[in-house]
Amino acid sequence: MTIETEDPALTVDELAARAGVTVRTVRFYGTKGLLPPPVIGPRRVGHYGAGHLARLALIEELRGQGLTLAAIERYLDRLPPGLDARDLAVHRAVVASWAPDAVETVEREELRRRAGRALSEEDVDRLAAMGVLEAGAADPAGGETYRVDAGLLRLGVRLLDVPLSPEAIRAARNVLLDHARAAAHELSRLLREEVPEGDARAVRSLSAHMQPLVVQALLTAFQRSLTQELREWPGEPRASGSP
């Protein structure tokens, strides 16, 4: 199991505080092999990076969905090696999507607090283009409110630093939604063929077991396909052994 540590500058106390867990929880995940060991620095002090924080957030999301430690370990073992913090954040967003929609109405200051950074009007427009939020009705005091998808907010904030215009983000989102809906339709058809007609309980049971596996398979296949596409861009260095 390897992840990119990306500037390992957090102590265990700082990592726990950032993730909203206890130091004991961090150490417990480490002993179970769910969290990679820290980078040992001067004075034998362990330091953690963004990859550790993102992986810890993913573990907590999986636990929040009701997975056992054994199931979490199996999930993590199936992840491609060498994922960085952004990759892990994507997986966390996918896991969060298993839960029912978690749309909340918040004021601008609460939105800033949850985002963990100041948000310009352009940032808000980009988050809206991603489908992370939409403007709500003004509150009685005349302030701005937003309907926010809590499961996507953290990932959306990380994507704010990607140099894409809102128009490009909307176009990319539409492409992904179109293909996701087509895949969901075909998978739904296959599931219906595997259960007795009209047995709603069997459909729900099969869906509950298959959904995490299907989502992870789609995400992994997409990441690998996109990596291959990017390698074929003009001027991109070829991988060792490529013709």
C-alpha positions as CSV (number, residue, x, y, z in Angstrom):
1,M,0.0,0.0,0.0
2,T,1.5,3.3,-1.1
3,I,0.2,6.8,-1.3
4,E,1.7,10.2,-2.1
5,T,2.5,11.9,1.1
6,E,2.7,15.4,-0.5
7,D,4.7,17.6,1.8
8,P,4.4,15.6,5.1
9,A,4.2,18.5,7.4
10,L,1.4,17.5,9.9
11,T,2.0,16.0,13.3
12,V,-0.3,13.3,14.4
13,D,-2.2,15.8,16.6
14,E,-2.6,18.2,13.6
15,L,-3.7,15.4,11.3
16,A,-6.3,14.3,13.8
17,A,-7.6,17.8,14.3
18,R,-7.8,18.4,10.5
19,A,-9.7,15.1,10.0
20,G,-12.0,15.7,13.0
21,V,-11.0,12.4,14.7
22,T,-8.9,11.6,17.8
23,V,-5.2,10.8,17.9
24,R,-6.2,7.4,19.2
25,T,-8.2,6.8,16.1
26,V,-5.3,7.7,13.8
27,R,-3.0,5.3,15.6
28,F,-5.7,2.6,15.6
29,Y,-6.0,2.9,11.8
30,G,-2.2,2.8,11.5
31,T,-1.9,-0.4,13.5
32,K,-4.7,-2.0,11.4
33,G,-2.7,-1.1,8.2
34,L,-5.5,1.1,6.9
35,L,-3.3,4.2,7.1
36,P,0.3,4.2,5.9
37,P,3.0,5.0,8.5
38,P,4.2,8.6,8.8
39,V,7.5,10.0,7.5
40,I,9.9,10.0,10.4
41,G,11.7,13.3,10.7
42,P,14.1,14.9,13.1
43,R,13.9,13.8,16.7
44,R,12.0,10.7,15.5
45,V,8.8,12.7,15.1
46,G,6.3,11.3,12.6
47,H,4.8,13.6,10.0
48,Y,1.8,13.2,7.7
49,G,0.9,14.7,4.4
50,A,-2.1,15.5,2.3
51,G,-2.3,11.9,1.1
52,H,-2.7,10.7,4.7
53,L,-5.4,13.3,5.4
54,A,-7.3,12.3,2.2
55,R,-7.1,8.6,3.0
56,L,-8.2,9.2,6.6
57,A,-11.2,11.2,5.3
58,L,-12.0,8.2,2.9
59,I,-11.8,5.7,5.8
60,E,-14.2,7.9,7.9
61,E,-16.6,8.2,5.0
62,L,-16.6,4.4,4.6
63,R,-17.2,3.9,8.3
64,G,-20.0,6.5,8.1
65,Q,-21.7,4.3,5.4
66,G,-21.7,1.4,7.8
67,L,-18.8,-0.7,6.5
68,T,-16.9,-2.9,8.9
69,L,-13.1,-2.5,9.3
70,A,-12.7,-5.8,7.3
71,A,-14.8,-4.4,4.5
72,I,-12.9,-1.1,4.5
73,E,-9.6,-3.0,4.3
74,R,-10.9,-4.9,1.3
75,Y,-12.1,-1.6,-0.4
76,L,-8.7,0.0,0.2
77,D,-6.8,-3.0,-1.0
78,R,-8.7,-2.8,-4.4
79,L,-7.6,0.8,-5.0
80,P,-4.8,1.3,-7.6
81,P,-1.4,1.9,-6.0
82,G,0.2,5.3,-5.8
83,L,-3.0,7.4,-5.5
84,D,-2.5,11.0,-4.5
85,A,-4.7,13.2,-2.3
86,R,-6.8,14.3,-5.3
87,D,-7.5,10.7,-6.4
88,L,-8.4,9.8,-2.9
89,A,-10.7,12.8,-2.6
90,V,-12.5,11.6,-5.8
91,H,-13.0,8.1,-4.2
92,R,-14.4,9.7,-1.1
93,A,-16.8,11.8,-3.1
94,V,-18.0,8.6,-4.8
95,V,-18.4,6.9,-1.5
96,A,-20.4,9.8,-0.2
97,S,-22.7,9.5,-3.3
98,W,-23.9,6.1,-1.9
99,A,-25.7,7.9,0.8
100,P,-29.1,9.7,0.2
101,D,-28.7,13.2,-1.1
102,A,-27.4,15.5,1.6
103,V,-28.4,18.9,0.3
104,E,-28.4,21.7,2.9
105,T,-29.2,25.4,2.8
106,V,-26.4,27.5,4.3
107,E,-25.5,31.2,4.5
108,R,-22.5,32.6,2.8
109,E,-20.4,32.6,6.0
110,E,-21.2,29.0,6.7
111,L,-20.3,28.1,3.2
112,R,-16.9,29.7,3.6
113,R,-16.4,27.9,6.9
114,R,-17.2,24.5,5.4
115,A,-15.1,25.2,2.3
116,G,-12.1,26.1,4.6
117,R,-11.2,29.1,2.5
118,A,-12.5,32.4,1.2
119,L,-14.7,32.1,-1.8
120,S,-14.8,34.7,-4.5
121,E,-17.9,35.2,-6.8
122,E,-15.9,33.3,-9.5
123,D,-15.3,30.5,-7.1
124,V,-19.1,30.3,-6.3
125,D,-19.9,30.3,-10.1
126,R,-17.4,27.4,-10.6
127,L,-18.9,25.4,-7.8
128,A,-22.4,26.0,-9.3
129,A,-21.1,24.8,-12.6
130,M,-19.9,21.6,-11.0
131,G,-23.3,21.0,-9.5
132,V,-22.0,21.4,-5.9
133,L,-24.3,24.3,-5.1
134,E,-27.0,26.6,-6.3
135,A,-28.2,30.0,-5.2
136,G,-31.1,29.9,-2.8
137,A,-33.6,32.5,-1.6
138,A,-32.3,35.4,0.4
139,D,-32.6,35.0,4.2
140,P,-34.8,37.4,6.2
141,A,-31.7,39.5,7.0
142,G,-31.0,40.0,3.4
143,G,-28.0,37.7,3.2
144,E,-27.2,35.2,0.5
145,T,-28.0,31.5,1.0
146,Y,-27.0,28.5,-1.0
147,R,-28.3,24.9,-1.4
148,V,-25.1,22.8,-1.0
149,D,-24.4,19.2,-1.8
150,A,-22.4,18.4,1.3
151,G,-21.0,15.2,-0.2
152,L,-19.4,17.1,-3.1
153,L,-18.3,20.3,-1.4
154,R,-14.8,19.2,-0.4
155,L,-14.0,17.8,-3.8
156,G,-15.5,20.9,-5.5
157,V,-13.3,23.2,-3.4
158,R,-10.2,21.2,-4.4
159,L,-11.1,21.5,-8.1
160,L,-11.3,25.3,-7.8
161,D,-7.5,25.3,-8.4
162,V,-7.9,23.5,-11.7
163,P,-7.6,26.1,-14.5
164,L,-10.9,25.4,-16.3
165,S,-13.6,28.0,-17.1
166,P,-17.2,27.5,-15.7
167,E,-18.2,26.8,-19.3
168,A,-15.7,24.0,-19.7
169,I,-16.7,22.6,-16.3
170,R,-20.4,22.6,-17.3
171,A,-19.5,20.9,-20.6
172,A,-17.4,18.2,-18.8
173,R,-20.1,17.7,-16.3
174,N,-22.7,17.1,-19.0
175,V,-20.4,14.6,-20.7
176,L,-20.0,12.7,-17.5
177,L,-23.7,12.8,-16.6
178,D,-24.7,11.6,-20.1
179,H,-22.4,8.6,-19.9
180,A,-23.2,7.9,-16.2
181,R,-26.9,7.8,-17.0
182,A,-26.3,5.4,-19.9
183,A,-24.2,3.1,-17.8
184,A,-26.7,3.2,-14.9
185,H,-29.6,2.4,-17.3
186,E,-27.7,-0.7,-18.8
187,L,-26.6,-1.9,-15.3
188,S,-30.2,-1.5,-14.0
189,R,-31.4,-3.6,-16.9
190,L,-28.9,-6.3,-16.1
191,L,-29.9,-6.3,-12.4
192,R,-33.6,-6.6,-13.2
193,E,-32.8,-9.7,-15.4
194,E,-31.1,-11.4,-12.4
195,V,-34.0,-11.2,-9.9
196,P,-37.6,-12.5,-10.0
197,E,-40.0,-10.0,-11.6
198,G,-41.7,-7.9,-9.0
199,D,-39.4,-8.9,-6.1
200,A,-38.6,-5.4,-4.9
201,R,-36.7,-6.7,-1.8
202,A,-34.4,-8.8,-4.0
203,V,-33.7,-5.8,-6.2
204,R,-32.8,-3.6,-3.3
205,S,-30.6,-6.3,-1.8
206,L,-28.7,-6.9,-5.0
207,S,-28.3,-3.2,-5.6
208,A,-27.0,-2.6,-2.1
209,H,-24.3,-5.3,-2.6
210,M,-23.4,-4.3,-6.1
211,Q,-23.4,-0.5,-5.9
212,P,-20.1,0.0,-4.1
213,L,-18.3,-2.5,-6.4
214,V,-19.8,-1.1,-9.6
215,V,-19.0,2.5,-8.6
216,Q,-15.4,1.7,-7.8
217,A,-15.0,-0.3,-11.0
218,L,-16.4,2.6,-13.1
219,L,-14.1,5.1,-11.3
220,T,-11.0,2.9,-11.7
221,A,-11.7,2.3,-15.3
222,F,-12.3,6.0,-15.9
223,Q,-9.1,7.0,-14.2
224,R,-7.0,4.5,-16.2
225,S,-8.7,5.5,-19.5
226,L,-8.2,9.2,-18.8
227,T,-4.5,8.6,-18.0
228,Q,-4.1,6.7,-21.3
229,E,-5.8,9.5,-23.2
230,L,-3.5,12.1,-21.6
231,R,-0.4,10.1,-22.5
232,E,-1.4,10.3,-26.2
233,W,-1.5,14.1,-26.2
234,P,1.1,15.7,-28.4
235,G,4.3,16.4,-26.5
236,E,3.5,14.1,-23.7
237,P,6.5,11.8,-22.9
238,R,5.9,8.2,-23.7
239,A,6.0,5.6,-20.9
240,S,9.1,3.3,-20.7
241,G,8.8,0.5,-23.2
242,S,6.1,2.2,-25.4
243,P,6.7,2.0,-29.2
